[in-house]
Amino acid sequence: MERLLTSILIMGGMLMVDHVKAEQNCAPALDFEVRRLASDETIKLCDEFGGKVILMVNTASKCGFTGQYEGLEALYDKYRERGFVVLGFPSNDFANQEPADEEKIQEFCRLTYSVEFPMFEKSHVKRGKASPLFQSLAEQTGVYPKWNFYKYLIDRDGRVVQAFASMTGPESSKMIKAIERLL
């Protein structure tokens, strides 16, 4: 009986060590807790999206690039079964192009562009006031978003492998090739 108890305790300790190791192995690009758009629910990016190919995008509803929502949703729809996800982060950092509250942003995205990819809390992305997540993305790539719809591509290991300027649309062959290489 004593041996059984000792074995159980040792195994329990190993499970705890494995859990701690898993938490320590979270890649810097995903080691953040974020709140879902228009919700109180927070998630840890690593737990929710670890092992996936991720395209993180700062978005805005009143921008010349807002039509990219359609292309982002099409990418998400086409590749999600293969482990790809788009993560949207609305931002009002550029020319007041996302002035609405989160509920209105969510409604706009769903009703106007049928957005189903995960959207998160309104965030700052510009140099000097960027949220910790966008600060980390900029440190890893050397580039802060210069406008809305800046995109960061992250591989399955959580490494930021490429950044795309706003002018590079989701349907561009450059972006599609980069995503397909990682899938």
C-alpha positions in Angstrom: 0.0 0.0 0.0 2.8 2.3 0.9 4.5 1.6 -2.4 1.3 2.4 -4.3 0.9 5.7 -2.5 4.5 6.6 -3.2 4.0 5.7 -6.9 0.9 7.9 -7.1 2.7 10.8 -5.4 5.7 10.5 -7.8 3.4 10.3 -10.8 1.4 13.2 -9.6 4.6 15.2 -9.2 5.7 14.3 -12.7 2.3 15.5 -14.1 2.8 18.8 -12.3 6.3 19.2 -13.6 5.0 18.4 -17.1 2.3 21.1 -16.7 4.8 23.6 -15.5 7.2 22.8 -18.4 4.3 23.2 -20.9 3.6 26.7 -19.4 7.2 27.6 -19.6 7.4 26.5 -23.2 4.9 29.0 -24.4 6.4 31.0 -27.3 6.8 34.7 -26.7 4.3 35.6 -29.4 1.6 33.7 -27.7 2.4 34.1 -24.0 -0.4 36.6 -23.4 -3.8 36.7 -21.9 -6.3 38.6 -24.0 -10.0 39.4 -23.7 -12.5 38.3 -26.4 -14.2 41.2 -28.1 -17.2 42.5 -26.3 -16.8 39.9 -23.6 -15.4 39.5 -20.1 -13.8 36.1 -21.1 -10.1 36.1 -21.2 -8.0 33.4 -22.8 -4.3 32.6 -22.9 -3.3 32.6 -26.6 -0.8 29.8 -26.1 -3.6 27.5 -24.7 -6.1 28.4 -27.3 -4.0 28.7 -30.4 -0.7 26.9 -29.7 0.3 24.6 -32.6 -1.6 26.6 -35.2 -0.5 28.9 -38.0 -1.7 32.3 -36.9 -2.2 35.6 -38.7 -2.6 38.4 -36.2 -4.1 41.6 -37.6 -4.8 45.1 -36.2 -8.2 46.1 -37.6 -10.4 49.1 -38.0 -14.0 49.6 -39.2 -13.6 53.0 -40.9 -10.5 52.5 -43.0 -9.7 52.3 -46.6 -8.5 48.7 -45.9 -11.6 47.6 -44.0 -12.7 45.5 -47.0 -9.8 43.2 -46.1 -12.1 41.7 -43.5 -13.7 39.8 -46.4 -10.4 38.4 -47.5 -9.3 37.5 -43.9 -12.5 35.6 -43.4 -12.0 33.8 -46.7 -8.5 32.8 -45.6 -9.8 31.6 -42.2 -12.6 29.6 -43.9 -10.3 28.0 -46.5 -7.5 27.0 -44.1 -8.9 26.6 -40.6 -9.4 22.8 -41.1 -5.6 22.6 -41.7 -4.8 24.4 -38.4 -4.9 28.1 -39.5 -6.5 30.9 -37.6 -6.8 34.7 -38.1 -6.9 36.8 -34.8 -8.3 40.3 -35.1 -7.4 43.1 -32.7 -9.4 46.3 -33.4 -7.4 49.5 -32.8 -8.2 53.2 -32.9 -4.5 54.3 -33.1 -4.7 55.5 -36.7 -6.8 58.5 -37.7 -9.6 57.6 -35.3 -10.8 54.9 -37.7 -12.1 52.6 -34.9 -14.0 55.0 -32.6 -16.9 52.6 -31.8 -17.2 50.6 -28.6 -16.5 46.8 -28.7 -20.2 45.8 -29.0 -20.6 48.0 -32.1 -17.3 46.7 -33.6 -18.5 43.1 -33.2 -21.9 43.9 -34.7 -20.2 45.7 -37.7 -17.8 42.8 -38.3 -20.5 40.1 -38.1 -23.2 41.9 -40.1 -21.1 43.6 -42.7 -18.4 41.0 -43.4 -19.7 37.9 -41.7 -16.5 37.7 -39.6 -16.3 34.5 -37.6 -12.6 34.4 -37.0 -11.7 35.3 -33.3 -11.7 39.0 -32.5 -10.3 40.4 -29.3 -10.2 43.5 -27.2 -9.6 46.9 -28.7 -5.8 47.3 -28.5 -3.1 49.9 -28.9 -0.5 48.9 -31.6 1.6 52.0 -32.3 5.2 52.4 -31.1 5.2 54.1 -27.6 1.8 52.9 -26.5 1.5 49.4 -27.9 -0.1 46.7 -25.8 2.3 44.1 -24.5 1.2 41.7 -27.3 1.9 44.2 -30.1 5.1 45.4 -28.4 6.3 41.8 -28.5 5.3 41.3 -32.1 7.2 44.5 -33.0 10.3 43.4 -31.0 10.4 40.1 -32.8 10.0 41.6 -36.3 11.5 45.0 -35.8 8.3 46.6 -37.2 5.3 48.2 -35.5 2.1 48.6 -37.5 2.2 51.7 -39.5 -1.5 51.6 -40.2 -4.6 49.5 -39.9 -4.6 45.9 -41.2 -0.9 45.2 -40.5 -0.4 41.5 -40.3 2.0 39.2 -38.4 2.3 35.6 -39.5 3.2 33.1 -36.8 4.2 29.5 -37.4 3.1 26.4 -35.5 5.9 26.8 -33.0 4.8 30.3 -32.1 7.6 32.1 -34.0 6.7 35.3 -35.8 8.0 34.5 -39.3 6.8 37.4 -41.4 5.1 40.8 -41.2 2.9 42.2 -44.0 2.1 45.9 -44.5 -1.5 47.1 -44.8 -1.1 47.2 -48.6 -0.6 43.4 -48.8 -4.1 42.1 -49.0 -5.2 38.7 -47.6 -5.7 37.4 -51.2 -2.2 38.3 -52.4 -0.1 35.5 -53.7 2.7 36.5 -51.4 0.5 36.0 -48.3 -1.1 32.8 -49.5 2.2 31.2 -50.4 3.6 32.2 -47.0 0.6 30.6 -45.2 0.7 27.5 -47.3 4.4 27.0 -46.6 3.6 26.9 -42.9 0.6 24.5 -43.2 
